[in-house]
Structure formats: structure tokens, C-alpha cells
């Protein structure tokens, strides 16, 4: 018979092994960069002393590659935190605005799926509620790959869109909102244990396209964590068992994210920062009329390339925000275009 706590010890050992392997890879990378930079310095001195133009050109080419490798390594340092290397489940929820907000949710979903593809990450829609006429009231997207949660934690918050609505017969300018939430996908966590005495399990019929059992059997699963009133659901898998497993991962991730947010809010209060939760203010505006601009209201980063952003080019915004968080800089002051 196994000793009490055996499986907890095994999970802890596996987690420590993964962390140790990651640290070894990181140390090795920086050692290689240090060696490459030192060798290039010596090569440059040799080329300069002998006036060897061909060798100087070679040093310049290799320096550019080392600079590129350095920037990649520096970026990896921004993925800090206990769950930064985890997969993630993104939930995008339409705000006020009816069909316009649901369409905006669908637009953001496509953009983040394109972002996932740019990075070579795998993604899958795990749950959704369709909007009336277009888009989604809410949609959950699972994204799997290296440091996915580390990347996307910078995107959580309210995303605002301004455009001439295709659903308005009078062609008026409309403003609408969507909430972006992200949770780490963690198989197990010693600090977050699911107590099934506190969880209500409901099953229902899936509402979307799928296999032969969709809309015929109650394969979709909804879990409600009663103490926190946290609700998650999964309906896009082929069986109730698969949907339940996905919902369990989502619930565990939600509870972990609540723990992370509580810790961050406390640190913000210690630093004297104002903590804004929920729909209080947008983190980013996407303006398609009367001009083209996407602007992040925290880092201040902005671009006129709205088409590129909506095709998944979020990296400059994400990195700018992660840089701001890393150095503890205050959020950018709001300007006239932020209202």
C-alpha cells in the first residue's frame, strides 16, 4: 500500500524536475551568448588591427545574429511567475452592445487564433455561446505551447473597439467592448485542490457543430464552484467524459488565476497603485474610424497598422506591457483618445 501523500510527492518531484531542466537550459543559453560575445570582441580586435575588411564584415554579420539571440533570450526573462510556462485557456466575453459586441468578440477570437498560429501554438475552441445574429456572447479558446500563459497574461482586461458598425443601417460610429480573461492550464496544483463537495455538476446538450452525438445527448458539462460562484463549461468535445476533464482543467485554472490576482492586487496596494477590476476601464483601444489606430493604455504602445494587429500581430503590445511590469513602471497617463 502506498504511503499517504505519495502522489503529491511524485507530482512535486516532476514539477521540480521541469523547473530544474528549464533553469539548466536558461543558464546554458546565457553562457553561450557570453562566449559568443567574447569571441566576437576578440575577432573584432584582430580584424581592426590588421585592417581586414572581409573579417570585419564577418564580425558584423555574426554580431547581428548574436544581437537577435540576445533579444530572444531577454524576452524569455519577461515570462516570470509560477505558471508562466503553462498552456492557457482564453475566455473572451462580449460587453454591452448587442450584435456589435458579439461580432467584436468573434473578431478578437480570430485575431488571437492567428497570433497562436504565428507562434506555432496549437489551439482549440472548448466552449462558446453564440450571439444573436453574429459572433459570440462568450467563447473559450485553449492554446497550447511554450510560455503561452506567460505571453497572454499581459492581455487580460477590457478591449475597446470603435468603428462604423455594419449592423447599423444609419452607418453611425459605434463603441463596443469585450473582456479578455486568461487562466493557466495546470493538470494538478498542491495549492488548489478541487473539493467535489463544493462543486455542482450539470450536464446539457451541446449547441454547436460537432459529431453525431452533438444535440442528441447531454455531453456538455458545466461546473459551478459554490464558495466562489465560479462557473465553467465545456461542450466542444465528443464525449461527456472529455468535456468534464476539460471543465475540470478550466475550473482549476480559474481558481489558480484568482490566487494570482489576489497576490498581484496586494502587491499593487503595497506600492500604492490603484487596483481596477472588472469592466472599469479598457486596457487597449482599437479604432477603425475616423482614423486607424490601436493603442495600449498601460504601456502607451500604439500603431496605425490595425490590419496587422487584427491578423495576430500582438507581440509588440505584449512585450511592451511585460517590460513595463518587469521594471515596475506606472501605467501610461490617459490621453484624449483614451476616453
C-alpha positions as CSV (number, residue, x, y, z in Angstrom):
1,X,0.0,0.0,0.0
2,X,1.3,3.4,-0.9
3,X,2.2,5.8,1.8
4,X,-0.1,8.9,2.4
5,X,1.0,11.8,0.2
6,X,2.8,9.5,-2.3
7,X,1.2,11.0,-5.4
8,X,1.6,14.6,-4.0
9,X,5.4,13.8,-3.6
10,X,5.5,12.4,-7.1
11,X,3.8,15.5,-8.6
12,X,6.1,17.8,-6.7
13,X,9.2,15.9,-7.9
14,X,8.0,16.1,-11.5
15,X,7.4,19.8,-11.2
16,X,10.8,20.4,-9.6
17,X,12.4,18.4,-12.4
18,X,10.7,20.5,-15.1
19,X,11.8,23.7,-13.3
20,X,15.4,22.4,-13.0
21,X,15.5,21.5,-16.6
22,X,14.2,24.9,-17.6
23,X,16.8,26.6,-15.4
24,X,19.6,24.5,-16.9
25,X,18.5,25.5,-20.4
26,X,18.4,29.1,-19.5
27,X,21.9,29.1,-17.9
28,X,23.3,27.2,-20.9
29,X,21.8,29.8,-23.3
30,X,23.3,32.8,-21.4
31,X,26.7,31.0,-21.2
32,X,26.6,30.5,-25.0
33,X,25.7,34.2,-25.6
34,X,28.5,35.3,-23.2
35,X,31.1,33.1,-25.0
36,X,29.9,34.3,-28.5
37,X,30.1,38.0,-27.5
38,X,33.6,37.5,-26.0
39,X,34.8,35.6,-29.2
40,X,33.4,38.4,-31.4
41,X,35.1,41.0,-29.4
42,X,38.5,39.3,-29.8
43,X,37.8,38.7,-33.5
44,X,36.9,42.4,-34.0
45,X,40.2,43.5,-32.3
46,X,42.1,41.2,-34.6
47,X,40.3,42.4,-37.8
48,X,40.7,46.0,-36.8
49,X,44.5,45.7,-36.0
50,X,45.1,44.0,-39.4
51,X,42.7,46.1,-41.4
52,X,41.0,43.0,-42.7
53,X,37.8,44.3,-44.3
54,X,36.4,40.8,-45.1
55,X,36.9,39.7,-41.5
56,X,35.2,42.9,-40.3
57,X,32.2,42.2,-42.5
58,X,32.0,38.7,-41.0
59,X,32.1,40.1,-37.5
60,X,29.3,42.5,-38.3
61,X,27.1,39.6,-39.7
62,X,27.8,37.4,-36.6
63,X,27.2,40.4,-34.3
64,X,23.7,40.8,-35.8
65,X,22.9,37.2,-35.1
66,X,24.2,37.4,-31.5
67,X,22.0,40.6,-31.0
68,X,19.0,38.7,-32.3
69,X,19.7,35.7,-30.0
70,X,20.2,38.2,-27.1
71,X,16.8,39.8,-27.7
72,X,15.1,36.4,-27.8
73,X,16.8,35.4,-24.5
74,X,15.9,38.8,-22.9
75,X,12.3,38.3,-23.9
76,X,12.3,34.9,-22.2
77,X,13.1,36.6,-18.9
78,X,9.8,38.5,-19.1
79,X,7.9,35.3,-18.7
80,X,8.2,35.3,-14.9
81,X,5.8,33.7,-12.5
82,X,4.8,30.3,-11.2
83,X,2.7,29.3,-14.2
84,X,4.4,31.3,-17.0
85,X,5.3,28.2,-19.0
86,X,1.9,26.7,-18.8
87,X,-0.7,26.3,-21.6
88,X,-3.6,28.6,-21.3
89,X,-7.4,28.9,-21.7
90,X,-8.6,32.3,-23.0
91,X,-12.1,33.4,-22.5
92,X,-13.5,36.4,-24.5
93,X,-16.8,37.8,-23.3
94,X,-18.9,40.3,-25.2
95,X,-19.8,43.5,-23.3
96,X,-22.7,45.9,-23.9
97,X,-23.6,46.5,-27.5
98,X,-25.7,43.5,-28.6
99,X,-24.8,42.1,-32.0
100,X,-21.9,44.6,-32.4
101,X,-20.2,43.3,-29.2
102,X,-20.7,39.7,-30.2
103,X,-19.1,40.4,-33.6
104,X,-16.2,42.1,-31.8
105,X,-15.8,39.0,-29.7
106,X,-15.6,36.9,-32.9
107,X,-13.0,39.3,-34.4
108,X,-10.8,39.1,-31.3
109,X,-11.1,35.3,-31.3
110,X,-9.9,35.1,-34.9
111,X,-7.0,37.6,-34.1
112,X,-5.8,35.5,-31.2
113,X,-6.1,32.3,-33.2
114,X,-3.9,34.0,-35.8
115,X,-1.4,35.0,-33.1
116,X,-1.3,31.4,-31.9
117,X,-0.6,30.2,-35.5
118,X,2.2,32.8,-35.9
119,X,3.9,31.2,-32.8
120,X,3.3,27.6,-33.9
121,X,1.0,27.0,-31.0
122,X,-2.0,24.6,-31.1
123,X,-5.4,25.9,-30.3
124,X,-9.0,24.6,-30.0
125,X,-12.3,26.2,-29.1
126,X,-13.6,24.4,-26.0
127,X,-16.8,26.3,-25.2
128,X,-18.9,29.0,-26.7
129,X,-22.3,30.8,-26.6
130,X,-23.4,32.1,-29.9
131,X,-24.6,35.7,-30.2
132,X,-27.9,36.7,-31.8
133,X,-27.2,37.4,-35.4
134,X,-23.4,37.2,-35.4
135,X,-20.4,36.3,-33.3
136,X,-20.3,35.0,-29.7
137,X,-21.6,36.1,-26.4
138,X,-18.6,34.3,-25.0
139,X,-16.0,31.9,-26.3
140,X,-13.3,29.8,-24.6
141,X,-10.1,29.0,-26.6
142,X,-7.5,26.5,-25.4
143,X,-3.9,27.4,-26.6
144,X,-1.0,25.0,-26.1
145,X,2.6,25.8,-26.4
146,X,5.7,27.1,-24.6
147,X,5.1,30.1,-22.3
148,X,1.5,30.6,-23.6
149,X,0.3,31.8,-20.2
150,X,3.4,33.9,-19.8
151,X,2.6,35.7,-23.1
152,X,-1.1,36.2,-22.7
153,X,-1.3,37.3,-19.0
154,X,-0.5,40.8,-20.4
155,X,-3.7,40.7,-22.5
156,X,-6.3,40.3,-19.8
157,X,-8.7,43.1,-19.4
158,X,-11.2,45.1,-21.4
159,X,-10.6,45.6,-25.2
160,X,-12.5,48.5,-26.8
161,X,-13.4,48.8,-30.5
162,X,-14.6,52.0,-32.3
163,X,-15.9,51.7,-35.9
164,X,-18.7,52.3,-38.3
165,X,-21.0,49.4,-37.5
166,X,-22.0,47.1,-40.4
167,X,-25.1,46.3,-38.3
168,X,-26.3,49.9,-38.1
169,X,-28.4,51.0,-41.1
170,X,-27.6,54.7,-40.4
171,X,-23.8,54.0,-40.5
172,X,-23.2,55.6,-37.2
173,X,-19.9,55.3,-35.3
174,X,-20.2,52.7,-32.5
175,X,-18.1,51.8,-29.5
176,X,-18.2,48.4,-28.0
177,X,-16.2,46.3,-25.5
178,X,-15.1,42.7,-24.9
179,X,-13.5,41.2,-21.8
180,X,-10.4,39.1,-22.3
181,X,-9.5,36.6,-19.5
182,X,-6.8,34.0,-19.4
183,X,-6.1,31.2,-17.0
184,X,-3.2,28.7,-16.8
185,X,-3.9,25.2,-17.8
186,X,-2.5,23.1,-15.0
187,X,-3.1,19.4,-14.6
188,X,-2.6,19.5,-10.8
189,X,-1.6,22.0,-8.2
190,X,-0.9,21.3,-4.5
191,X,-2.3,24.8,-3.5
192,X,-5.6,24.4,-5.4
193,X,-7.4,21.1,-4.7
194,X,-10.9,20.6,-6.1
195,X,-13.3,19.7,-3.3
196,X,-16.2,17.9,-5.1
197,X,-18.5,18.5,-2.1
198,X,-18.3,22.2,-3.1
199,X,-18.8,21.7,-6.8
200,X,-22.1,21.3,-8.6
201,X,-22.0,19.3,-11.8
202,X,-24.6,19.9,-14.5
203,X,-24.9,18.3,-18.0
204,X,-26.7,19.7,-21.0
205,X,-26.8,19.3,-24.8
206,X,-24.1,20.9,-26.9
207,X,-25.3,23.7,-29.1
208,X,-22.8,23.8,-31.9
209,X,-21.5,21.7,-34.8
210,X,-19.7,18.5,-33.9
211,X,-20.0,14.8,-34.0
212,X,-23.1,12.7,-34.3
213,X,-23.9,12.9,-30.6
214,X,-24.0,16.7,-30.5
215,X,-27.5,17.9,-29.7
216,X,-28.6,14.3,-29.1
217,X,-27.0,13.5,-25.7
218,X,-26.1,15.6,-22.7
219,X,-22.4,15.6,-23.5
220,X,-21.7,19.2,-22.4
221,X,-20.6,19.7,-18.8
222,X,-20.9,22.8,-16.5
223,X,-19.1,23.0,-13.2
224,X,-20.1,25.5,-10.5
225,X,-17.6,26.2,-7.6
226,X,-20.2,27.2,-5.0
227,X,-17.8,29.0,-2.5
228,X,-16.6,31.4,-5.2
229,X,-19.6,31.2,-7.6
230,X,-17.1,30.4,-10.4
231,X,-18.8,28.7,-13.4
232,X,-17.0,26.9,-16.2
233,X,-18.3,24.7,-19.0
234,X,-17.1,22.7,-21.9
235,X,-19.2,21.4,-24.8
236,X,-16.9,21.1,-27.9
237,X,-15.5,17.6,-27.1
238,X,-17.1,14.4,-28.4
239,X,-18.0,12.8,-25.1
240,X,-19.2,13.9,-21.6
241,X,-16.0,12.5,-20.1
242,X,-13.8,14.6,-22.3
243,X,-15.9,17.7,-21.6
244,X,-15.7,17.0,-17.9
245,X,-11.9,16.7,-18.0
246,X,-11.7,20.0,-19.9
247,X,-14.1,21.7,-17.5
248,X,-12.0,20.5,-14.5
249,X,-8.9,22.0,-16.0
250,X,-10.7,25.2,-16.6
251,X,-12.1,25.3,-13.0
252,X,-8.6,24.6,-11.6
253,X,-7.1,27.3,-13.8
254,X,-9.8,29.8,-12.7
255,X,-9.1,29.2,-9.0
256,X,-5.3,29.5,-9.7
257,X,-5.9,32.8,-11.5
258,X,-7.9,34.1,-8.6
259,X,-5.0,33.3,-6.3
260,X,-2.5,35.0,-8.7
261,X,-4.8,38.1,-9.0
262,X,-5.2,38.4,-5.2
263,X,-1.4,38.3,-4.8
264,X,-0.9,40.9,-7.6
265,X,-3.6,43.2,-6.1
266,X,-1.9,43.0,-2.7
267,X,1.4,43.9,-4.2
268,X,-0.2,46.8,-6.1
269,X,-1.7,48.1,-2.9
270,X,1.6,47.9,-1.1
271,X,3.1,50.0,-4.0
272,X,0.3,52.5,-3.6
273,X,-1.3,51.7,-7.0
274,X,-5.0,51.9,-7.7
275,X,-6.5,48.4,-8.3
276,X,-9.2,48.4,-11.0
277,X,-11.1,45.2,-11.5
278,X,-13.8,44.1,-14.0
279,X,-15.2,46.4,-16.6
280,X,-13.9,49.6,-15.0
281,X,-11.5,50.6,-17.8
282,X,-10.1,49.3,-21.1
283,X,-6.5,48.2,-21.4
284,X,-6.5,48.8,-25.2
285,X,-8.5,50.6,-27.9
286,X,-8.8,49.5,-31.5
287,X,-10.0,52.5,-33.6
288,X,-11.1,51.8,-37.2
289,X,-12.9,55.1,-37.7
290,X,-12.4,58.1,-38.2
291,X,-8.7,57.1,-38.2
292,X,-6.7,53.8,-37.9
293,X,-5.0,53.2,-34.5
294,X,-4.5,50.5,-31.9
295,X,-3.3,51.9,-28.6
296,X,-2.5,50.2,-25.3
297,X,-3.4,52.5,-22.4
298,X,-0.9,50.9,-19.9
299,X,2.4,50.8,-21.8
300,X,1.5,53.6,-24.3
301,X,2.5,51.5,-27.2
302,X,0.5,52.2,-30.4
303,X,0.4,51.5,-34.1
304,X,-1.6,52.6,-37.2
305,X,-1.4,49.1,-38.6
306,X,-4.8,47.9,-37.5
307,X,-5.0,45.2,-40.2
308,X,-1.7,43.7,-38.9
309,X,-2.9,43.6,-35.3
310,X,-6.2,42.0,-36.3
311,X,-4.2,39.4,-38.2
312,X,-2.5,38.4,-34.9
313,X,0.4,40.8,-34.6
314,X,0.1,41.3,-30.8
315,X,3.7,40.7,-29.8
316,X,4.8,44.4,-29.7
317,X,1.9,45.2,-27.3
318,X,2.5,42.2,-25.2
319,X,6.2,42.7,-24.9
320,X,5.8,46.4,-24.1
321,X,3.4,45.6,-21.3
322,X,5.6,42.8,-19.9
323,X,8.6,45.2,-20.0
324,X,6.5,47.7,-18.0
325,X,5.5,45.1,-15.5
326,X,9.1,43.8,-15.2
327,X,10.5,47.2,-14.2
328,X,7.5,48.2,-12.1
329,X,6.7,51.3,-14.2
330,X,3.3,53.0,-13.7
331,X,0.7,52.8,-16.4
332,X,0.8,55.5,-19.1
333,X,-1.3,58.5,-18.4
334,X,-4.6,58.6,-20.3
335,X,-4.8,61.0,-23.2
336,X,-7.8,62.4,-25.1
337,X,-8.0,59.3,-27.3
338,X,-8.3,57.1,-24.3
339,X,-11.8,58.2,-23.3
